[in-house]
Amino acid sequence: MAALATVLQAIDERVSLKHVHRRLQAFARVLIVGTFMDDALRVMCDYRGQAATMKSVGWGVSLPPGSQAAVQSLMPSVFIATQTIGVLLILTRLAPQAGCLVLVAW
């Protein structure tokens, strides 16, 4: 037990908790926003499938017949843009609170 206490004390003296905390915050930020970026990339890679999903679940059914197809094919673009903008605002630290709001609203 004394050896463990000595090791812990040596680590505590050599490691700045501020630096560890900052690195953990950055790592957590990347993990959280990575989920949103992964989803945006998934939608980009399967754009036609996503547009077909919008059609199958009835997005734009209440709109005039000419605009239904446009809405159904544009919705995946809105998804991609929303998630990418939120992620970039957070990761670049330009406006992290606004980025969080964008992702929470998403």
N, C-alpha and C positions, 0 to 999 in steps of 0.2 A: 504494500500500500504506500509506503514511503517513497518507493521508486516512482510510482505513478504520480504522486504529488510533486515530486521533483521535476519530472518530465513536463507536467502541466504548467508548472511555474516557469520553467525555461521557455516554453512555447509562448506563454503569456507575456514574458518580458521581451521577446524578440518579434512578435507579430502585433502589428497595429490593428486593433479592432475596427477603426474607421475605414482602413483600406479593405479589410475583409468585408465589411458591411457594404461598401460601395460596389465591390465586385459582385457580391451576392445580389444586390439590387439590379445591376446590369444584366447578370445572368438570368434572373427571374423575369426581367423585362423582355429579354430575347425569347425566352420560352413561352411567355404568354402571347406576345404578338406573333410569334412563329406559328401559332395555331391559326390565326387569322390569315397570315400570309400563305400558309399551306392551302387553306380553303380557296383563296383568290387564285392561286396557281392551278388548283384542281379545276376550278370553273373555266379558267383560260384554256386548259388543255382539252376540255370536253365541252366546248362552247355550244356545239350543235345539240349535244345531249341535254345540256341545261336549258336551252331554248325549247326543246321538245318537252322537257319536264314542266316548264311554265305553261305550255299549251295543254298538257295532260291534266294539270291540276286546276286549270280554268282561269289563269291570270288574264285579265282584260276581257272577260266574257261580257261584262256589262257595257263595254265600249262599242261604238259603231263597228260594223263588220270590217271595214277597211283598216281600222287602226288596231285591231286585235293582234294581227301578226306582227306589227311594228312593236307593240308593247311587249309581246312575248319574246321577241328576239333582242330587244334592248335591255330587258331586265337583268340578264347576266352581266352586261356591261356596267350597270349600276352597282351590282354586287361587287364586281372586281374593283371598280373605282372607289367605292366606299371603304372597303377593307384596306386597299393599298394606301389610300390617303391617311387613314387612321394609323396604320402601322408606321408610315414614314414620319408622321408628326411626332410619334412617340420615340422612335429610334433616333431621329436626328435631333431630338430635344428642342425643336423649333417651338412647338406648342404641345407639350405632352398632355396637358389637361384637356385641350381641345381634341387631341387624338383619342384619348380615353372616352370622351363623350361621343365621338363618332362611332367608336367600336361598341360602346354600350348601347347606343341608339340602334346599331345594326342588329 
